């Protein structure tokens, strides 16, 4: 049986339907007995729904954005 940490690692693939049948069955079996993982997967589903409803931002100057990100990456935290 999968451990909770393994469920976290495969949740995105599970929600996207990208797991093999046997792996998906293992996830569902774990979720049937683990309340915390059920809660985690439920929250991930909700997050995905919210993100899918958000409009795509318009990027007018992609080069400027890339430059800003590069400069931000160079600065120490």
OpenMM code with the backbone's topology and positions (N, CA, C; nanometers):
from openmm import Vec3, app, unit

residues = "UNK UNK UNK UNK UNK UNK UNK UNK UNK UNK UNK UNK UNK UNK UNK UNK UNK UNK UNK UNK UNK UNK UNK UNK UNK UNK UNK UNK UNK UNK UNK UNK UNK UNK UNK UNK UNK UNK UNK UNK UNK UNK UNK UNK UNK UNK UNK UNK UNK UNK UNK UNK UNK UNK UNK UNK UNK UNK UNK UNK UNK UNK UNK UNK UNK UNK UNK UNK UNK UNK UNK UNK UNK UNK UNK UNK UNK".split()
positions = [
    Vec3(0.0846, -0.1173, 0.0000),
    Vec3(0.0000, 0.0000, 0.0000),
    Vec3(0.0896, 0.1242, 0.0000),
    Vec3(0.0418, 0.2283, -0.0660),
    Vec3(0.1160, 0.3534, -0.0744),
    Vec3(0.1182, 0.4241, 0.0601),
    Vec3(0.2260, 0.4987, 0.0837),
    Vec3(0.2374, 0.5828, 0.2020),
    Vec3(0.1861, 0.7217, 0.1670),
    Vec3(0.1569, 0.7996, 0.2703),
    Vec3(0.1033, 0.9343, 0.2486),
    Vec3(0.1970, 1.0193, 0.1625),
    Vec3(0.3251, 1.0109, 0.1882),
    Vec3(0.4208, 1.0899, 0.1102),
    Vec3(0.4177, 1.0494, -0.0372),
    Vec3(0.3901, 0.9245, -0.0663),
    Vec3(0.3801, 0.8784, -0.2050),
    Vec3(0.2517, 0.9313, -0.2698),
    Vec3(0.1457, 0.9421, -0.1912),
    Vec3(0.0206, 0.9984, -0.2427),
    Vec3(0.0434, 1.1436, -0.2849),
    Vec3(0.1113, 1.2192, -0.1997),
    Vec3(0.1406, 1.3594, -0.2322),
    Vec3(0.2184, 1.3672, -0.3633),
    Vec3(0.3137, 1.2771, -0.3817),
    Vec3(0.3989, 1.2798, -0.5011),
    Vec3(0.3222, 1.2493, -0.6296),
    Vec3(0.2162, 1.1695, -0.6222),
    Vec3(0.1441, 1.1299, -0.7442),
    Vec3(0.0082, 1.1973, -0.7597),
    Vec3(-0.0262, 1.2889, -0.6686),
    Vec3(-0.1594, 1.3495, -0.6721),
    Vec3(-0.1883, 1.4202, -0.8037),
    Vec3(-0.0945, 1.4967, -0.8552),
    Vec3(-0.1188, 1.5688, -0.9813),
    Vec3(-0.1481, 1.4718, -1.0952),
    Vec3(-0.0674, 1.3676, -1.1052),
    Vec3(-0.0903, 1.2677, -1.2099),
    Vec3(-0.2239, 1.1967, -1.1888),
    Vec3(-0.2576, 1.1690, -1.0654),
    Vec3(-0.3855, 1.1044, -1.0338),
    Vec3(-0.5020, 1.1922, -1.0779),
    Vec3(-0.4973, 1.3192, -1.0417),
    Vec3(-0.6064, 1.4098, -1.0778),
    Vec3(-0.6145, 1.4351, -1.2275),
    Vec3(-0.5017, 1.4261, -1.2955),
    Vec3(-0.4996, 1.4444, -1.4410),
    Vec3(-0.5336, 1.3164, -1.5167),
    Vec3(-0.5527, 1.2068, -1.4444),
    Vec3(-0.5832, 1.0792, -1.5094),
    Vec3(-0.4638, 1.0200, -1.5810),
    Vec3(-0.3438, 1.0501, -1.5348),
    Vec3(-0.2224, 1.0062, -1.6017),
    Vec3(-0.1612, 0.8791, -1.5423),
    Vec3(-0.2212, 0.8252, -1.4371),
    Vec3(-0.1663, 0.7047, -1.3751),
    Vec3(-0.2163, 0.5793, -1.4454),
    Vec3(-0.1333, 0.4770, -1.4418),
    Vec3(-0.1798, 0.3470, -1.4909),
    Vec3(-0.2948, 0.3006, -1.4021),
    Vec3(-0.3752, 0.2096, -1.4527),
    Vec3(-0.4914, 0.1621, -1.3785),
    Vec3(-0.4524, 0.1101, -1.2403),
    Vec3(-0.3472, 0.0291, -1.2335),
    Vec3(-0.3072, -0.0305, -1.1056),
    Vec3(-0.2590, 0.0759, -1.0072),
    Vec3(-0.1900, 0.1787, -1.0571),
    Vec3(-0.1445, 0.2865, -0.9688),
    Vec3(-0.2631, 0.3690, -0.9191),
    Vec3(-0.3569, 0.3961, -1.0068),
    Vec3(-0.4775, 0.4686, -0.9664),
    Vec3(-0.5565, 0.3908, -0.8629),
    Vec3(-0.5603, 0.2602, -0.8786),
    Vec3(-0.6293, 0.1748, -0.7818),
    Vec3(-0.5591, 0.1808, -0.6463),
    Vec3(-0.4269, 0.1826, -0.6480),
    Vec3(-0.3513, 0.1944, -0.5226),
    Vec3(-0.3804, 0.3274, -0.4543),
    Vec3(-0.3893, 0.4339, -0.5321),
    Vec3(-0.4212, 0.5654, -0.4750),
    Vec3(-0.5607, 0.5622, -0.4146),
    Vec3(-0.6576, 0.5102, -0.4884),
    Vec3(-0.7952, 0.5054, -0.4377),
    Vec3(-0.8063, 0.4194, -0.3124),
    Vec3(-0.7302, 0.3113, -0.3068),
    Vec3(-0.7316, 0.2253, -0.1883),
    Vec3(-0.6788, 0.3032, -0.0676),
    Vec3(-0.5697, 0.3752, -0.0869),
    Vec3(-0.5135, 0.4545, 0.0230),
    Vec3(-0.6129, 0.5628, 0.0662),
    Vec3(-0.6741, 0.6294, -0.0310),
    Vec3(-0.7689, 0.7360, 0.0014),
    Vec3(-0.8901, 0.6835, 0.0774),
    Vec3(-0.9251, 0.5584, 0.0535),
    Vec3(-1.0394, 0.4988, 0.1228),
    Vec3(-1.0148, 0.4859, 0.2729),
    Vec3(-0.8873, 0.4760, 0.3113),
    Vec3(-0.8595, 0.4560, 0.4531),
    Vec3(-0.7897, 0.5747, 0.5197),
    Vec3(-0.7437, 0.6720, 0.4431),
    Vec3(-0.6663, 0.7823, 0.5007),
    Vec3(-0.7410, 0.9150, 0.4855),
    Vec3(-0.7947, 0.9621, 0.5934),
    Vec3(-0.8733, 1.0853, 0.5923),
    Vec3(-0.7881, 1.2062, 0.5543),
    Vec3(-0.6653, 1.2111, 0.6036),
    Vec3(-0.5795, 1.3263, 0.5740),
    Vec3(-0.5472, 1.3360, 0.4255),
    Vec3(-0.5200, 1.2235, 0.3625),
    Vec3(-0.4913, 1.2257, 0.2184),
    Vec3(-0.6165, 1.2585, 0.1382),
    Vec3(-0.7324, 1.2100, 0.1835),
    Vec3(-0.8580, 1.2475, 0.1156),
    Vec3(-0.8757, 1.3981, 0.1208),
    Vec3(-0.8469, 1.4577, 0.2347),
    Vec3(-0.8587, 1.6023, 0.2511),
    Vec3(-0.7602, 1.6738, 0.1583),
    Vec3(-0.6375, 1.6224, 0.1516),
    Vec3(-0.5360, 1.6826, 0.0651),
    Vec3(-0.5787, 1.6772, -0.0821),
    Vec3(-0.6252, 1.5622, -0.1271),
    Vec3(-0.6670, 1.5471, -0.2671),
    Vec3(-0.7883, 1.6346, -0.2955),
    Vec3(-0.8801, 1.6432, -0.2013),
    Vec3(-0.9974, 1.7293, -0.2186),
    Vec3(-0.9535, 1.8748, -0.2341),
    Vec3(-0.8572, 1.9184, -0.1529),
    Vec3(-0.8069, 2.0554, -0.1626),
    Vec3(-0.7361, 2.0786, -0.2962),
    Vec3(-0.6606, 1.9808, -0.3419),
    Vec3(-0.5939, 1.9935, -0.4722),
    Vec3(-0.6958, 2.0041, -0.5851),
    Vec3(-0.8029, 1.9255, -0.5787),
    Vec3(-0.9096, 1.9350, -0.6808),
    Vec3(-0.9693, 2.0744, -0.6826),
    Vec3(-0.9979, 2.1269, -0.5645),
    Vec3(-1.0551, 2.2608, -0.5546),
    Vec3(-0.9588, 2.3647, -0.6115),
    Vec3(-0.8325, 2.3527, -0.5790),
    Vec3(-0.7318, 2.4451, -0.6303),
    Vec3(-0.7261, 2.4409, -0.7826),
    Vec3(-0.7282, 2.3209, -0.8390),
    Vec3(-0.7265, 2.3079, -0.9853),
    Vec3(-0.8483, 2.3725, -1.0490),
    Vec3(-0.9662, 2.3534, -0.9891),
    Vec3(-1.0885, 2.4151, -1.0441),
    Vec3(-1.0784, 2.5673, -1.0428),
    Vec3(-1.0282, 2.6217, -0.9317),
    Vec3(-1.0148, 2.7667, -0.9216),
    Vec3(-0.9165, 2.8184, -1.0259),
    Vec3(-0.8030, 2.7518, -1.0395),
    Vec3(-0.7024, 2.7948, -1.1372),
    Vec3(-0.7543, 2.7857, -1.2799),
    Vec3(-0.8350, 2.6847, -1.3098),
    Vec3(-0.8890, 2.6698, -1.4447),
    Vec3(-0.9882, 2.7800, -1.4782),
    Vec3(-1.0514, 2.8384, -1.3770),
    Vec3(-1.1497, 2.9441, -1.4006),
    Vec3(-1.0860, 3.0817, -1.4116),
    Vec3(-0.9615, 3.0930, -1.3715),
    Vec3(-0.8946, 3.2231, -1.3775),
    Vec3(-0.8588, 3.2566, -1.5220),
    Vec3(-0.8725, 3.3838, -1.5600),
    Vec3(-0.8348, 3.4230, -1.6960),
    Vec3(-0.6840, 3.4207, -1.7128),
    Vec3(-0.6409, 3.3936, -1.8328),
    Vec3(-0.4984, 3.3956, -1.8653),
    Vec3(-0.4521, 3.5410, -1.8684),
    Vec3(-0.3426, 3.5719, -1.8009),
    Vec3(-0.2940, 3.7100, -1.8057),
    Vec3(-0.2344, 3.7415, -1.9435),
    Vec3(-0.2520, 3.8654, -1.9847),
    Vec3(-0.1932, 3.9079, -2.1110),
    Vec3(-0.0520, 3.9580, -2.0855),
    Vec3(0.0436, 3.9056, -2.1582),
    Vec3(0.1816, 3.9513, -2.1472),
    Vec3(0.2134, 4.0261, -2.2757),
    Vec3(0.2307, 4.1566, -2.2620),
    Vec3(0.2519, 4.2398, -2.3801),
    Vec3(0.3985, 4.2409, -2.4242),
    Vec3(0.4886, 4.2385, -2.3279),
    Vec3(0.6304, 4.2471, -2.3612),
    Vec3(0.7028, 4.1312, -2.2948),
    Vec3(0.7054, 4.0190, -2.3623),
    Vec3(0.7634, 3.8972, -2.3072),
    Vec3(0.9121, 3.9131, -2.2793),
    Vec3(0.9822, 3.9879, -2.3626),
    Vec3(1.1261, 4.0096, -2.3415),
    Vec3(1.1515, 4.0868, -2.2119),
    Vec3(1.0679, 4.1856, -2.1832),
    Vec3(1.0831, 4.2637, -2.0604),
    Vec3(1.0577, 4.1775, -1.9377),
    Vec3(0.9578, 4.0938, -1.9456),
    Vec3(0.9275, 4.0028, -1.8345),
    Vec3(1.0430, 3.9063, -1.8128),
    Vec3(1.0984, 3.8521, -1.9189),
    Vec3(1.2118, 3.7600, -1.9078),
    Vec3(1.3321, 3.8296, -1.8462),
    Vec3(1.3567, 3.9533, -1.8852),
    Vec3(1.4680, 4.0295, -1.8291),
    Vec3(1.4479, 4.0558, -1.6804),
    Vec3(1.3272, 4.0912, -1.6411),
    Vec3(1.2967, 4.1159, -1.5009),
    Vec3(1.3156, 3.9890, -1.4180),
    Vec3(1.2725, 3.8764, -1.4704),
    Vec3(1.2888, 3.7500, -1.3991),
    Vec3(1.4357, 3.7142, -1.3868),
    Vec3(1.5125, 3.7370, -1.4917),
    Vec3(1.6559, 3.7085, -1.4863),
    Vec3(1.7258, 3.7954, -1.3834),
    Vec3(1.6901, 3.9243, -1.3778),
    Vec3(1.7489, 4.0143, -1.2782),
    Vec3(1.7093, 3.9740, -1.1374),
    Vec3(1.5851, 3.9344, -1.1191),
    Vec3(1.5391, 3.8931, -0.9859),
    Vec3(1.6110, 3.7670, -0.9401),
    Vec3(1.6416, 3.6789, -1.0334),
    Vec3(1.7111, 3.5540, -0.9991),
    Vec3(1.8543, 3.5807, -0.9584),
    Vec3(1.9145, 3.6881, -1.0072),
    Vec3(2.0536, 3.7205, -0.9748),
    Vec3(2.0675, 3.7796, -0.8347),
    Vec3(1.9613, 3.8441, -0.7840),
    Vec3(1.9679, 3.9101, -0.6537),
    Vec3(1.9688, 3.8045, -0.5421),
    Vec3(2.0525, 3.8251, -0.4394),
    Vec3(2.0522, 3.7312, -0.3262),
    Vec3(1.9224, 3.7422, -0.2475),
    Vec3(1.8787, 3.6312, -0.1906),
    Vec3(1.7521, 3.6293, -0.1159),
    Vec3(1.7607, 3.7036, 0.0135),
] * unit.nanometer
topology = app.Topology()
chain = topology.addChain("A")
for resn in residues:
    res = topology.addResidue(resn, chain)
    for name in ("N", "CA", "C"):
        topology.addAtom(name, app.Element.getBySymbol(name[0]), res)
